[in-house]
Amino acid sequence: MQNRVPPVLASAPERARAVQAVLDKHGPEADRRRELTPEMVDALVGQDLLRMLLPKSMGGQEVDLIDYCKACEAVAWADASTGWFVNQSNVSMATSAASMPYEAAAATFEGPTAGLAWGAKHDKSQAIRVEGGYRLTGTWSFASGGRHTKWLGAHSAVQNPDGTPHMRYGRPDDRSFVFLRSQAKIVDDWHVLGLRGTGSDSYTVEDLFIPDSHAPARDIPDERREKGPIYPIGSTLLYAMGFCSVTIGIARRMLDTYVTVAKGRHSRSSPMAMINNHAIQREMAVLEARLSAVRAFLHEAVREVYDASAKGTLDVDLRMRLRLATTWGMNEATDVSIACYRGAGTMAISEKAPFERRFRDAMSASQHLQGMWPMAEMVGRHLIGADNVVQFI
C-alpha cells in the first residue's frame, strides 16, 4: 500500500464514489484471488477510507455516521468485499484506539495504511495476566481484510496465572488484543461462497506477549478515553450499521442492473418484452420501495442514536431501535438481491454477467450474526416487556 496521507477535502460518500470505477474493474479479479488487488487497496488509501471513524486526535476523521453509512454503501455498490473490509477495519481500529492510551494508539494507527482486522470472539482462547501485560494463545477466524492490514487483533477473557478468572471493575476481565500481523501464523482457509475478496483467513498466536497499552477493553466505559459521540455507541452497533449498509449497496447494484436488463431484454418465458410486462413493472416499483424503506429506517435510527450519544442521552430503547433497523435492513436487502437475481433469468448464472458474483456476496453477507432473526426476537421481547437477555446492542 502507498503510505501517503491525502488531504481530506471531500465528504466520505464523495470519496467512496471516487473509488467505484477502480473497485468495479478489479472486483472479479479480487474474487478469484480471494483478496483485494493492489489497485483496489491503493484506491482506498488514496481516498483515506480506512480512517473514517478513527478519532481526529489521532489523525482520523470521526465522520458523521450517516455519511459513514453512505460511504460503506457506495463502496459495496462497486464491490461488496471491499465494503465489508472498509467497515470491519474502520470499526475495529476506531473502537480499539478510543480505549487505548493515546500515545500507543496514535503510533499504532498512524497513517492511512495501518488498518486492523480480527476474528470473532470465542471461549477457547487464553490470555494470562502477567506483569506489564498478557500472554495470549489462541486461534481466531474471519479476519476480514487481514491480508491488507498491518495489525491483527483478537478477543479473549483474561485469566490469572493460577487459572482463575481475572476480575476488573467488578466483573470478569475481557479484552481485545492488538498485535502485528507478522507475529501471527496465518491459515489460508478462506474458501467460501461469497465475499471472497475479503480474504478472511484464520490466524494463530501462541504465548504472545501483549503489553497493557495494546490490550484495550474497547466497549467498557471505564477505559474509554475519547469523548466523541461515535465511541459510546459501541463496536457491535457500529459494525451492524456498516454491514447493513453493505447489504443495501449490494442490493442497490443488483436492482440497478435488473432495471437495465429489463429495458432491453425479452424473456423467452413471456410473450412480451420485459419492459412492457405489467408484473415486472410492479415488481420494480415494489423492490425500489422496499430498498428505499430499509435505507430510510437505517439512517433514521442511526441519526437518533448518534444525536443521543452526542447529548449523553443514549438509552436502551434507541439501541434496540437501531438493532431492529440493521437486522431488518440486512434481511430485506438480501431479499431484494434474491428477487433481482431470479428476475434476470438464465443470464444471471453466468460468471460473465453482473449478477452471479454479487448474488454470492449477498448470500454470504446475509449469514452474518448481525442479520440473524433472534436479534429481532430480542427487540420484540423488549417492546412487549417479556423476560429478555439483552445483548448485541
C-alpha positions, 0 to 999 in steps of 0.5 A: 500500500502507498503510505501517503496521507491525502488531504481530506477535502471531500465528504466520505460518500464523495470519496467512496464514489471516487473509488467505484470505477477502480473497485468495479474493474478489479472486483472479479479479479479480487474474487478469484484471488480471494483478496483485494488487488493492489489497485483496489487497496491503493484506491482506498488509501488514496481516498483515506477510507480506512480512517473514517471513524478513527478519532481526529486526535489521532489523525482520523476523521470521526465522520458523521455516521450517516455519511459513514453509512453512505460511504460503506454503501457506495463502496459495496455498490462497486464491490461488496468485499471491499465494503465489508473490509472498509467497515470491519477495519474502520470499526475495529481500529476506531473502537480499539484506539478510543480505549487505548492510551493515546500515545500507543494508539496514535503510533499504532494507527498512524497513517492511512495504511495501518488498518486492523482486522480480527476474528470473532470472539470465542471461549477457547482462547487464553490470555494470562495476566502477567506483569506489564501485560498478557500472554495470549494463545489462541486461534481466531477466524474471519479476519476480514481484510487481514491480508491488507492490514498491518495489525491483527487483533483478537478477543479473549477473557483474561485469566490469572496465572493460577487459572482463575478468572481475572476480575476488573471493575467488578466483573470478569476481565475481557479484552481485545488484543492488538498485535502485528500481523507478522507475529501471527501464523496465518491459515489460508482457509478462506474458501467460501461462497461469497465475499471472497475478496475479503480474504478472511483467513484464520490466524494463530498466536501462541504465548504472545506477549501483549503489553497493557497499552495494546490490550484495550477493553474497547466497549467498557466505559471505564477505559474509554478515553475519547469523548466523541459521540461515535465511541459510546455507541459501541463496536457491535452497533457500529459494525451492524450499521456498516454491514447493513449498509453493505447489504443495501449497496449490494442490493442497490447494484443488483436492482440497478442492473435488473432495471437495465436488463429489463429495458432491453431484454425479452424473456423467452418465458413471456410473450412480451418484452420485459419492459412492457410486462405489467408484473415486472413493472410492479415488481420494480416499483415494489423492490425500489420501495422496499430498498428505499424503506430499509435505507430510510429506517437505517439512517433514521435510527442511526441519526437518533442514536448518534444525536443521543450519544452526542447529548449523553442521552443514549438509552436502551430503547434507541439501541434496540431501535437501531438493532431492529433497523440493521437486522431488518435492513440486512434481511430485506436487502438480501431479499431484494438481491434474491428477487433481482437475481431470479428476475434476470433469468438464465443470464444471471448464472453466468460468471460473465454477467453482473449478477452471479458474483454479487448474488454470492456476496449477498448470500454470504453477507446475509449469514452474518450474526448481525442479520440473524432473526433472534436479534429481532426476537430480542427487540420484540421481547423488549417492546412487549416487556417479556423476560429478555437477555439483552445483548448485541446492542 
